[in-house]
Amino acid sequence: VQLQASGGGAVQAGGSLRLSCAASGRISNANTMGWFRQTPGKQRELVARMTNTGTTNYADSVKGRFTISRDNTKNTVYLEMNSLKPDDTALYYCTYRNHYTGQDYWGQGTQVTVSS
């Protein structure tokens, strides 16, 4: 599975960005796609994820501000980020998990920078 992410950039606090990630290759009919983020010196952390049947998980820090969605016909996951804060600045990674094998795949990372 290959993941191609796009949509990162620089924005001022309070602004919005939308990330997209398209999966290609052998796509399982039971999978989870989502986003993690990482800043220098810190562990990668979950931002949001969504199964192909619609179950979602969000980090507490983004609840109410970020919305994850999917288009299963396009094998694409989106992350709508609103009310962005400087603390949201990170490298955002798209991820895909095959539920049958448990294998995880990662995209190349897209930078989000929020200035105060």
N, C-alpha and C positions, 0 to 999 in steps of 0.2 A: 504494500500500500504506500502510495506517495501522497504527501500533503503539500498543498501550495497555499500559503497564507498571503493576505494583502490587507491594506487599509490602515496600517499604522501611520503615525505622523506626530507632529507637534501641535499643541493646542494650549490655550490659556485655561486656567482654573475656571470651572463652571461650564466649560465647553463640552462638545460631544465628538465621538469618533465611532466608526463602525468597522469592525474587523470581519473578514471573510476567510474561509478556509475550505478548499475543495479537495476531496479525497478521490484518488483514482487507483485502479488496480483491482485486486480481488477483494471486493467489498462483501463483508459478511451480512447476512440478514438479521444479525443480532449484534449490535455494536453501540459504543458510546463515543461521541465526539465532544470535544470541549477545548478549554483554554486553561493553561497554566501561565504563570509569570514569574520572572526572576530578576532580582537586582544584584549588583555585585556584592559578594560576601554573604549572601543569604541563600537559603534553600529555595528551590522552585516550589511554588505554592499553587494550589488549585484556585482558579477564579470562578469558573462555571463549567458544567458539563451536562450533556443531554443524551439520553438513550434514543435509539431510533423509534421507540414507542412513545417518547415524549416525557419521560421522567427527568426532572432537572435537579441539580444541586448547585448551590451558590456559596461562595465564601461569605461569611457574615459582613465582611468589610465592603462588599459590593451590592448587597441586597437592597433593593429599592432604587438602585442607580443603573445597574447593568441588566440587560435582558439577553438571554441566549435563545436562539431559534435555529431551526433546521429546515432544509428543503431536501427530503430524502430522494426525490427524483433526480436531483443534481449532486447528491452526496456532499452537500455543502452545509457548513455550520456558520452561523453569524453571531457576532457579539456586539450588541448595541450598548455603547458606553455613554452615559449621560452624567451631568454634574461631576465631571472629572476633577480630581484633586491631585496636587503634586505627589501625594503618596501612591498614586496609581502609576507613576512613572516606572517603567520596567520593560524588559524584553518579553513579549507575549508569545507563547508557543501554542500552536495548535496540536491537538493530540487525538488519536484514534485508538480504540481498544476493540479487539475482536473478542466477543464474549465466549466463543467456543474454545479458543486457544489461550486466551488470557494475554496475548501478545499486544504490546503497546507500540505505537508508531508516533514519531514526532516530526513536526514541520520545522522549518529553518529559523523561525523566530522573526517577529516583526516589532520594531521599536515604537513604544508609545511614550511621549514626553509631555508632561503637563507642567506648565510654568505658572508661578504665582503672580 
